[in-house]
Amino acid sequence: MIPVAMTWVLATAVHSWSIELPAQPFFNLGSEEFRKRESAQAELLAWSREHPEEAKDELFRQSRVADDPEVRERCLGVLRELVNDEYLREGEGYLGIQMQQANEIVNIPGEPKPRMAIRVIQVMPESAAELAGLQVNDLIAGLGDDKWHEGPAYDLLRERIRQFKPDTRVTLKVLRNGGMMEIEVKLGRRPLQADMMFFDPRQVDPEAAERAAKDAYFRRWLERRKLPK
């Protein structure tokens, strides 16, 4: 635990580095009260997410040099959450639907030439598609300014979505019940199992695979990091 008498020493040390961590939450990381420690860690995480790059340097340092092992461990926990945020921003965009591979030809009012469309046959629970309101049997007839008059619309849409980063907002042109509508989707991050050939959910735990990927990303991040001078 951090003795009260040492507060001024730590405050001077924190202030002398690249960014000043909020003093009270930082000191409460070593409180004798569990609730205070938990609350301080949550508060420090919220603050760090507003200053992620600078906070990473200081949290990494504290996770290595703080005298109190409790403070080191909790700084490492906050740092892990920040790096997880970074992990989730990386990768490819993901809708979270299964599509019928065969094109469907649709006529759009006011357009002389028919389009190719892709029928949604499944919407994954809690996916970007479900959150946006996509439904089974919707026909996707465009993505932003992209529309398909020929070729494999299924492949073109899938590859275009993967070119976007997670959290990108895209607009799908959807035919539903004979009418055209626009649905804005905030893309998710393409999960590991989406690229596993012959994926069998009974044999692979998607949550465990995702946790393992996050852990590996964090380990690589720590290996690349050096203490700021």
matplotlib code that plots the C-alpha trace (Angstrom):
import matplotlib.pyplot as plt

x = [0.0, 1.2, 2.0, 0.4, 3.8, 5.1, 2.3, 4.3, 7.2, 5.0, 3.2, 6.5, 7.6, 4.3, 4.4, 7.9, 7.1, 5.3, 1.8, 0.4, -1.9, -4.9, -3.4, -6.3, -7.2, -3.6, -2.9, -6.1, -4.9, -2.9, -5.7, -6.3, -10.0, -10.8, -13.7, -11.5, -8.9, -11.6, -13.2, -9.8, -8.9, -12.2, -11.7, -8.1, -9.3, -12.0, -9.4, -6.8, -9.2, -9.3, -5.5, -4.7, -1.2, 0.3, -1.4, 0.1, 3.6, 3.0, 1.0, 3.6, 6.3, 4.2, 3.6, 7.3, 8.6, 5.9, 7.0, 3.6, 2.9, -0.8, -0.3, 1.9, -0.7, -3.6, -1.7, -1.0, -4.7, -5.6, -2.9, -4.2, -7.7, -6.2, -4.2, -7.4, -9.1, -6.3, -6.6, -10.4, -9.7, -7.3, -8.3, -11.0, -14.6, -17.4, -21.1, -22.1, -24.4, -24.5, -25.4, -26.7, -23.9, -26.0, -26.9, -30.4, -31.5, -33.6, -35.2, -34.8, -37.5, -36.0, -33.1, -33.1, -30.6, -31.3, -28.9, -27.4, -28.3, -27.4, -30.0, -29.3, -30.0, -28.8, -28.0, -25.5, -26.7, -25.2, -23.4, -23.1, -25.8, -28.3, -27.6, -28.3, -31.6, -30.7, -33.1, -33.2, -34.4, -33.2, -31.7, -28.5, -28.4, -25.6, -22.9, -22.4, -21.8, -21.1, -23.8, -23.4, -24.8, -22.8, -20.3, -20.3, -22.0, -21.5, -17.7, -17.6, -19.6, -17.6, -14.2, -15.4, -16.5, -13.2, -11.4, -12.9, -11.6, -13.8, -16.1, -16.4, -19.9, -21.2, -24.6, -26.2, -28.9, -31.5, -34.6, -37.2, -40.9, -40.5, -39.2, -35.6, -34.2, -30.8, -29.4, -26.3, -24.1, -21.2, -18.9, -17.6, -14.2, -13.9, -13.6, -11.0, -13.4, -14.8, -11.6, -11.5, -12.2, -14.7, -15.4, -17.4, -18.7, -19.0, -15.2, -14.0, -14.9, -15.1, -14.8, -11.7, -10.2, -10.8, -9.3, -6.3, -5.8, -6.1, -3.6, -1.1, -1.6, -0.9, 2.2, 3.6, 2.8, 4.7, 7.7, 7.9, 7.6, 10.5, 10.5, 10.5, 13.7]
y = [0.0, 3.6, 5.4, 8.8, 10.3, 9.2, 11.0, 14.1, 12.1, 10.2, 13.3, 14.9, 11.8, 11.6, 15.3, 15.2, 12.7, 13.2, 13.3, 13.8, 10.9, 12.1, 12.0, 10.8, 7.7, 6.8, 6.9, 5.0, 2.1, 1.2, 1.8, -0.8, -0.8, -3.1, -0.9, 2.1, 0.2, -1.0, 2.5, 4.1, 1.6, 2.3, 6.0, 5.8, 3.8, 6.3, 9.1, 7.2, 6.5, 10.3, 10.5, 7.0, 7.4, 9.5, 7.4, 4.2, 5.5, 6.4, 3.3, 1.1, 2.9, 2.6, -1.1, -1.6, 0.9, 1.5, 0.3, -1.2, -4.4, -3.7, -0.4, -2.1, -4.8, -2.4, 0.0, -3.1, -3.9, -0.4, -0.6, -3.9, -2.4, 0.5, -2.0, -4.1, -0.9, -0.6, -4.3, -3.8, -0.8, -2.9, -5.6, -5.8, -4.6, -7.2, -7.1, -10.3, -11.9, -15.0, -14.4, -16.5, -16.8, -16.8, -13.3, -12.2, -9.8, -6.9, -3.9, -0.5, 2.1, 4.8, 2.8, 1.4, -1.3, -4.1, -4.7, -7.7, -8.1, -10.5, -12.1, -12.2, -15.7, -15.2, -12.3, -13.1, -12.3, -9.0, -8.3, -5.0, -6.1, -7.0, -3.7, -1.8, -3.6, -5.9, -8.8, -12.2, -12.0, -8.4, -7.9, -5.9, -4.0, -1.5, -0.3, 3.5, 4.4, 0.8, -1.0, -4.2, -4.8, -7.8, -10.2, -12.0, -9.4, -11.7, -11.6, -7.9, -6.9, -9.2, -8.0, -4.3, -4.7, -6.2, -3.2, -1.0, -0.7, -1.7, 1.1, 2.5, 3.6, 2.4, 2.7, -0.3, 0.0, -2.7, -3.9, -5.0, -5.8, -4.3, -0.9, 0.5, 1.7, 2.9, 1.3, 2.7, 0.1, 0.7, -2.2, -4.6, -6.3, -9.5, -12.4, -15.0, -17.8, -16.1, -17.1, -20.6, -23.1, -25.7, -23.8, -25.9, -23.9, -27.2, -27.7, -24.1, -21.6, -18.2, -16.3, -18.3, -17.7, -14.0, -13.8, -15.7, -13.3, -10.3, -11.8, -12.5, -8.9, -7.5, -9.7, -8.4, -4.9, -5.2, -6.8, -3.9, -1.3, 0.3, 2.4, 6.1, 7.9]
z = [0.0, -0.6, 2.7, 3.0, 3.9, 0.4, -1.5, -2.1, -3.5, -5.9, -7.0, -7.8, -9.8, -11.7, -12.5, -13.9, -16.6, -19.9, -18.5, -15.1, -14.0, -11.9, -8.4, -6.3, -8.4, -8.8, -5.1, -4.3, -6.4, -3.3, -0.8, 2.0, 0.9, -2.0, -3.1, -3.3, -5.3, -7.8, -8.1, -8.6, -11.3, -13.1, -12.8, -14.1, -17.1, -18.0, -17.8, -19.7, -22.6, -23.1, -23.3, -24.6, -26.1, -23.3, -20.6, -22.1, -21.5, -17.9, -17.1, -18.6, -16.5, -13.3, -14.0, -13.9, -11.3, -8.7, -5.3, -4.4, -6.3, -6.1, -7.9, -10.5, -11.2, -11.4, -13.8, -15.9, -15.9, -17.1, -19.7, -20.9, -21.4, -23.5, -25.6, -26.1, -27.4, -29.9, -30.8, -31.5, -33.8, -35.9, -38.3, -40.9, -40.9, -40.2, -40.8, -39.0, -41.6, -43.7, -47.3, -50.2, -52.6, -55.8, -57.1, -57.3, -60.1, -58.9, -60.5, -58.8, -59.5, -61.7, -62.8, -66.4, -65.7, -63.1, -60.3, -58.6, -55.0, -52.2, -49.9, -46.1, -44.8, -41.3, -38.9, -36.1, -32.6, -31.2, -34.5, -36.2, -38.6, -35.9, -34.0, -37.3, -37.9, -40.8, -41.2, -42.8, -46.4, -46.8, -50.2, -50.2, -53.5, -52.7, -50.4, -50.3, -53.9, -54.9, -56.9, -58.9, -62.4, -63.1, -61.5, -58.2, -55.9, -52.9, -53.3, -54.1, -51.0, -48.7, -49.9, -49.8, -46.2, -45.2, -46.6, -43.9, -40.4, -37.4, -36.2, -39.7, -40.5, -43.9, -45.6, -47.1, -49.8, -48.8, -50.5, -48.0, -48.8, -52.2, -51.0, -51.0, -47.8, -46.5, -43.3, -41.6, -40.0, -37.6, -38.6, -36.0, -36.1, -38.2, -35.7, -35.9, -36.6, -39.7, -41.5, -40.1, -42.9, -41.9, -38.7, -36.2, -33.2, -31.3, -31.4, -31.2, -28.5, -30.2, -26.9, -25.9, -29.3, -29.1, -25.6, -26.7, -29.6, -27.3, -24.9, -27.8, -29.0, -25.6, -25.1, -28.5, -27.5, -24.2, -26.0, -28.4, -25.6, -23.8, -20.7, -21.7, -20.8]

ax = plt.figure().add_subplot(projection="3d")
ax.plot(x, y, z, "-o")
ax.set_aspect("equal")
plt.show()
